[in-house]
Amino acid sequence: TCHKDTRAKLLREIYSWAEGQDGRCIFWLRGLAGTGKSTIARTVARRYYDQQRLAASFFFSRGGGDIGHAGKFVTSIAVQLAQNVPEAHVHICTAMIERGNVASQTLRDQWRHLVLRPLSKLREPGPYVVVVDALDECDNENDVQILIQLLSEARSLDRVRLRVFLTSRPEVPIRHQFGQMADADHKDFVLHDISPLTVDQDIKSFITDELHSLGRKFCLPAGWPGAEVILQLVQSASRLFIWAATACRFICAGRQFAAKRLDTILRNDSNTAVAPEKHLDQIYVTVLQNSVSADYTEEEKEEQYRMLRYVLGSLVVLLSTLSVQSLSKLLQSTDEEVGQTLWDLHAIISIPQDPTQPLRLHHPSFRDFLLSKKRCNDENFWVDESSIHEKLASHCLQLMSTPDNLRQDLCSLSDPGVLRSEIDERKITTSLPS
């Protein structure tokens, strides 16, 4: 969530809209990559969860399996609504009984039957808040436009106030859909239009708090790293919160070498007169370069570069996120090799201690960076997307072709006419190779 001293004015505006009498049912927060939209969405969701006013939330993430598309959007909202609003539970259960196949129907039918109708029967007026983050990460433009249409139907509820807080990049399909909507139905806020002085002050507060906390933890000199250095870091961030967050994670992960890592960032990002995206690209390059030890021989460096391209490339192009354990099996490598490759990349990747839990990028901009030859100007790290897809396809076929994996009658049913929908899910789960 947002640091305690940041985004104060914007959050007050969001809370005033959600809790007041504003007739606009959607608050659309749009901004460029790395400007802090998801953090604000998490902050809003946390506030209303604590107040028992959060109806539901959905955080889209491209390549994140079921959160990368709209297929499970409405059913997820309905399940959360039934859990978070006790009065809605019985109405949603009734709706499911009335139409048992509703989950296979259109998004519009699902929305009206599982969400709007149950909400219309509530006695408590609310307000109830739905948080939808990173709508631009949904993989189907048509679904994106349909979801905006459906969310705007919250205005049709007479007895209940449903507020929809939605974030996205300012992509054309989303702008177009909101352009078709009456101004009276939605409130817009452009995140990157906030005063640069305000954003810089917020980033300064965040960096100062993070580095002072690190300094106390590792007994660095009082006030480390000093006001001048913090100002330089703020300038390098170019009003991108993701730059500040990535830089701080990188420095803090250095532990006793934190000061050395700080010097690396300052040395590699000395030119502040470039576009914000360039600064973000540079911090990614700095983190990647730091993961390859200068003490390696040239042969060892080449091997490390190859593994980085292979592992990171696979991670960013896969449709669903995988754990270290699953990824190593797919890449025909060992858990140790994959783990060691990612060992020093906690600044850009969330790496759980449990090797069976999925790896996740801290921010989708890293995927954009790694797959763009123009942005990733270090050939050692740039990932050729078509090449990595080809390798993964080959590995998938090899993996499925082994004797212990795919075979005829995998569930041992001895009945070739049985439909998948007729087989118990537990039977399928236990029959699939681990």
KANORPE-V677190 format. One record per pair of residues at least 24 apart in sequence whose ideal C-beta (glycine too) atoms are under 7 Angstrom apart, sorted by the first residue. I is the first residue (numbers start at 1). J is the second residue. If there is no record, write none. Layout:
BEGIN
I&J, I&J
END
This chain:
BEGIN
1&39, 1&42, 1&43, 1&46, 2&39, 2&40, 2&43, 3&205, 3&206, 3&209, 5&205, 6&202, 6&205, 6&206, 7&40, 7&202, 11&43, 14&44, 14&165, 17&187, 18&127, 18&129, 18&163, 19&127, 22&187, 23&184, 24&184, 24&185, 24&186, 24&187, 25&152, 25&154, 25&155, 25&162, 25&163, 25&164, 25&185, 26&151, 26&152, 26&164, 26&166, 26&185, 26&186, 26&187, 27&165, 27&166, 27&187, 28&166, 28&178, 28&186, 28&188, 29&167, 29&189, 29&191, 30&168, 30&169, 30&170, 30&188, 30&190, 30&191, 31&190, 31&191, 31&192, 32&169, 32&192, 33&169, 33&365, 34&240, 34&241, 34&242, 34&243, 34&280, 34&363, 34&365, 35&191, 35&192, 35&240, 35&241, 36&191, 36&241, 37&133, 37&167, 37&191, 38&133, 38&134, 38&167, 39&241, 40&167, 41&131, 41&133, 41&165, 41&167, 44&131, 44&165, 45&131, 48&129, 53&127, 53&128, 53&129, 54&84, 54&129, 55&80, 55&81, 55&84, 55&85, 55&128, 55&129, 55&130, 55&162, 56&80, 56&81, 56&84, 56&130, 57&131, 58&132, 59&133, 59&134, 60&133, 60&134, 60&135, 60&137, 60&138, 61&134, 61&137, 62&137, 62&139, 62&364, 63&318, 63&319, 63&320, 63&321, 64&321, 65&320, 65&321, 68&137, 68&139, 68&319, 69&138, 69&139, 69&140, 70&107, 70&138, 70&140, 70&143, 70&147, 73&147, 74&107, 74&110, 74&111, 74&114, 74&115, 75&103, 75&110, 75&114, 77&115, 77&130, 78&114, 78&115, 81&115, 85&128, 87&122, 87&123, 87&124, 88&118, 88&119, 88&122, 91&118, 91&121, 92&118, 107&143, 107&146, 107&150, 108&146, 108&150, 111&150, 116&153, 119&157, 119&160, 119&162, 120&157, 120&159, 120&160, 122&159, 122&160, 125&159, 125&160, 125&161, 126&160, 126&161, 126&162, 127&161, 127&163, 128&160, 128&162, 129&163, 129&165, 130&162, 130&164, 131&165, 132&164, 132&166, 133&167, 134&167, 134&168, 135&166, 135&168, 135&174, 136&168, 136&169, 136&171, 136&174, 137&364, 141&173, 144&173, 144&174, 145&173, 145&177, 148&174, 148&177, 148&178, 152&181, 152&185, 155&185, 196&239, 199&239, 200&234, 200&239, 203&234, 203&237, 203&241, 203&244, 204&230, 204&234, 206&244, 207&233, 207&234, 207&244, 207&248, 210&248, 210&252, 211&248, 211&251, 214&251, 214&252, 214&258, 218&255, 218&256, 218&258, 220&259, 225&262, 232&266, 235&272, 236&269, 236&272, 236&279, 237&279, 238&276, 238&279, 239&276, 240&276, 240&279, 240&280, 242&280, 242&363, 242&365, 243&279, 243&280, 243&283, 246&283, 246&347, 246&348, 246&362, 247&283, 249&346, 249&347, 250&287, 250&347, 253&346, 253&347, 264&290, 280&365, 281&369, 281&375, 284&348, 284&366, 284&369, 285&378, 287&345, 287&347, 287&348, 288&381, 290&344, 291&344, 291&345, 305&380, 307&337, 307&341, 308&341, 308&381, 309&381, 309&383, 311&338, 311&341, 311&342, 312&370, 312&383, 313&383, 313&388, 314&388, 314&392, 315&359, 316&367, 316&370, 316&371, 316&383, 317&385, 317&388, 317&389, 321&358, 321&359, 321&360, 322&358, 322&359, 323&355, 323&356, 323&357, 323&358, 323&359, 324&355, 324&359, 325&355, 325&356, 327&359, 330&395, 330&399, 331&395, 332&395, 404&433, 405&433
END
